[in-house]
Structure formats: structure tokens, C-alpha cells
Amino acid sequence: MWRWPVIARKRDITNLQRGKIFSLYAKIITVATIKAWWDVNSPAVHDAVAKARKNNVPSENIERALKKWTGADKEWNQIEEIFYEGYWAGWTWFIVKILTDNKNRTASNIRHLFSKNGWNLAETGSLSSFSFKFAGVCYVVLNWKTLDEIEETIIESGAEDYVEEEEWKIKIITDLKDLAKVVNFLKSSWIFVEDYAPEYVPVNFIEITDFDKALKILKLIDDLEDDEDVEFVWTNYDIAEDLALKVREAIENNKFRS
């Protein structure tokens, strides 16, 4: 699993997690509005709002996020996108995308999380410049169709590659500039696009077979997931499903919580 969409993890949602989801989408909408030069009718803002609604963000939260940059809401702090990069022995790397209104708080929190789990922070750009490719990625759900039935359509869309991520979900990778075109082509072909975004795709994957190493990775992911400012985590590890389940069971039983 190289892409960890924190705001879309399939697990029981507690009130705390729900609050984080709502907060993150408010930041996503705000950032989209800024990038669109405060045009709340722009496609980017429309897309951010649609994704928020899909994830059950209340209408009042969405309206509040839009008002922050229309002048209707005077109580706001600037939201910034920040990327952190970290590494560990064995060529396992992390790239973490942050949306924050307080850089100092975020920097302190992320440093602490990496340090307590035995990881090292790297200079921004040192890993992403050669270990990852910044590309367009979308996820389609098969529903009533099979991969064989939609394979030709995926190729015709202009996508560069695709991977069967789960039995019912396909991950499609494309050049960043072609992402919107590919998504629109798939939708027009009646293929259900669950999510899409620019993402970091690792050039090579590192197979993890040791329990302690897998534990070290998954504990850091859990800690990052709990941080209110973390939107995405990208990694280059590959852990077999049976090993991941053993590690998850140990963590959930609080045997290895730090």
C-alpha cells in the first residue's frame, strides 16, 4: 500500500475521526478557493465541495469554509500546504502532505511523531525528486463490471498504467496534465470514479517481510493518521496481507502502542 488516503480510510469512524475529516475538508475547500483566486464557482472548488459532501461533511461546515475567503467570515487563519519527507534504514520512505493554519505547531508535531517511532526527517525534495513520481491517480470501482470489460476503456482514456488494488477497485495512473481528461473519459463511459488526485507514486517498492519492520511502519502511519493536519501519506513499502493483519492485530490489542 503506497498511498494512504487518511481522509478515506475504511474503518469505524469515531467522533474524533469524524471531526478530523470535517476539519480536513474545510481546509481542502479553503485551499481550493485560494488557488482559484477566490472564485467559489471554479471547477476546483466545485470538486472539493462535491468530495466533502460525499464524505458526509455538514452543509454548514462547507459554507463556513467557503466564507473564509469571500470576506463573509472575518475569523480565519491562512491555510498552507506543506510536505514532509522521512526515511528509515532499508530504503523505506514517507512523504506526508499537510494542510495547516499553524506551521510551528505542525512542524513540532511531525518531528515528534517521526522521532518517537525511530524515523528520520529528510530535507524536502530529497526523496520526492528521485524516489517518487508526481502523477495523476484515480480509483475506479468495478460494481457490476469486471476488469476485463473495462480494460480497453482504461487504455483508450490515455492512462499510463493501472493496477488491481483490490478485488473490486482499480488504481489508474496517468500523466498529471492528463488527469482531468482521463477522469472525464471514464465517467462518460459509465465507469464509477471513486476518487482522484495528484499523488506521489514510488519508482520502486521495498518488500517488508519482518514483523518488527512492518510494525515500525504501521505504527507511524497510525500516528500520522491521528494528527489533525495530515491529509495524505505516501510510502514505498510493500507488506504482504497476512503479515499486515498480524501487525494490525498486535497494535489493536495495545501490545505495541508507544
N, C-alpha and C positions, 0 to 999 in steps of 0.2 A: 504494500500500500504506500504509494509515494505521494499521494495527495490527501491531505487530511482536512476536509472542509468542516471546521469547527462548528459553524452555524447550521450544519445539516446532518450531524451525526445521528444515526439511527439507534436511539436508546430511550429509556424512560426519561421524560423531561420533568425535572423538579421545578419548583417555583424559582429557585435561584438560577437554574439554567435558562428558564423561560425569560427571566429578567435580563440575562446576558444577551439572549437572542434579540429581544426587543431593542436593547441598547445598541447592539452592533448594527442592526438595520437602520436605526436612526442615524448613526454615523455614516453608513453607506449612502443613504439618501442625501445627507448633507454634503458629502464629498462629491457625489454625482452632480449636485446642484452647482457647487463651486466650479467644477470642471466645465459645466455647460454655461458658464458666465451668468449664473443665476436665472437661467431660463427653465422654469419648472415644467414647461411643456416639451422640453427636449426629449429625444428618444432615450438617452442615457438615464434621465431622471424617471421617465415613464417605466423603464425596465427595472430600475431599483425599487420603485414603488410596487410594481407587479410582484417582484420576488418577495418583498416584505409581506404583502397580503397573502401570498401563497403559504408563507410560514406563520400565518395567523397573528401578525402584528396588528394591534388595535388601530382603528382609523385615527383616533386622537393622537396616538404616538406618531403616526405618519404625518399628520397635519402639523404637529409641533416641529418635526424635523424640517419640513418644507418652509415653515415660517421663519426658521432661524436665519435664512439667507434672503428673505424678502423684505426684511425690515419690520415685520409684524411682531417678531419676538426679539426683544432687546437683550434678553439674558442668554448669551451664548458664548462659548469659547471656540476658538478655531480648531477644527479637526484636521489632523495631519496623518498622512500615510508614511509609515516608517518600516523599513525592512531590517531584520537582524539575521545574521548568519552564524551558525555554530557548527562545531565538529567534535569528533571523538576518535580515538585510535581505531584503526581498521577502515578508514576512509568512509565513515558514515557521517552524513552531513544533514543539516537542517537549514531551511530558510523560513523565517517567520514574518508574516505580514501583520502589521499593527495599525489600528485606527485609534488615535488618542487625542485627547484635548489637554494632556499634561505630559510632555516629553520626559521631564525629570522623574515623575512617578513611574512611567513605563520603563525607562532605562534601568532604574533601580530594581524593579520587579523582574525584568527579563534576566538581568545579570544574576540575581539571586537564584532564579529557577535553574539556569544553566549550571551555576556553580554548585548548588546543593546536590545536583544529580551527577556531578562529575564531568560535565561537558565544558567546552571552551568556546568563548565567543570569538569570531573572526572579524576582520575588517570588512565592512560592507563592500560587496563586489568581488571579494577574493574567491568566493566559491561559485557564485552565480555566473561569473564571467566565463568559466571554463567547464564547470561540472553540471550545469543546467542550461537548458534552452528555454527562453521565454516564448511561449507559443499560445495559440488559441486551443481551448479544450472544451468539448461539450459532451454531455452524458445523455444518451437516449435510452428509453425504456421500451422493451420489446412488446409488452402487453400481449396482444393476440397474434403478433407476427414472430417469425424466427429470424435468426441472424442470416441464414441463407436467403431468406426472402427480401431482406433489406440491404444485403451486401452490395449489390450493384448500384443501388441508390446512394449509398455512402461514397462509393468511388466516383459516381457522377457528380456528387456535391463539390468535389475539389479537395476533399480531405487528404491529408498526407498519410495517415495511418489510423488504425483502430485496434482496440483490444477488448476482448470479452472480460470485463471487470468482475461481473457476477453472472449467474445463470440467466438473469433477466435484464441485465444492464450492460450497455456497450459504451466504452470511452473512445471518443473520436478526437484525434489530434490534427491540427491544421496550422498553416502559417497564420501568424497573429492578424495580419491585414485581411485575411480571408474569413475570419471567424464569423462575422455577421452574415456574409454571403452563404456560408455553409449552413448555418443555423436556419436561415430563411428558406433555403432549398429543402432541408429536411422537413421543416414544418409544412411547406407547401406540398410535400409528398406524403403527408399524413403520418409522419413519424413523430412520436411524442418526445420532445426535448425536455428533459427534466431540469437541467441546469447548464450554464455555460459561462466561461470567464477566461481572461488571460491568466495563464499559470506557468509556473516553473516546472519543466519536465526534465528529469535527470538524464544525463547522457549515458551513464552506466548504473547498474544496480548492484548492491552489495548483499550477498546472501548471508543471512544470520541463522546459524544453527545451534548456537549455545544459549542455554536458558538465561544465564546471568546477563549476557549481552542483550538479549531480547528484552529482559526486564528493565535494563538501563534505558533502552529506547522508549518503551511503552510508558514507563513512569514519567519521563519527561513530557511525552505527549499529553498524558493526563493532567500534569501540572499546567502546561500551556493552555489546555482546553479550559481550565478553570479561571484563567486570567481574563478580566473583563475587556481588555483591549485587543486580544488576539483574534484575528479573523480567519487566517489560513496558516497551515503548517505544511510545508513540502519537504519530503525526505527522499533519500535514495536507497532505503533498506528494503529487503525482501525477506519476510519471515513466513515460514510455512504455516498454514492454517492451524494444524494440530499443536504446534509449539506456541503460537499466539494465544490459543484457547487456554493452554496450561498456565501461561503467564498471567492472562486476564483473571483466571480463577484465583490465582495466588494473590493478586493485587486486591480483588474484590473481597477476599477473605481477610484483608488487612494484615497479611503476613509480611508484606514488604513495603508498607507505606512509610515514607520518611516524614 
